């Protein structure tokens, strides 16, 4: 039987992962060839955290 808490964590992890990936693309790269390292580190770490939540939610749900 599916645990509703872990199913909710799975959904939040997936949507957070996708949203932070889009945020990484739009916030870490600027016009031309510019790249913002601090912004990339922030958004990249959020991508990793939400990806981990998604995988954990899939394993536990």
Order of alpha helices (4+ residues) and beta strands (2+ residues): alpha-alpha
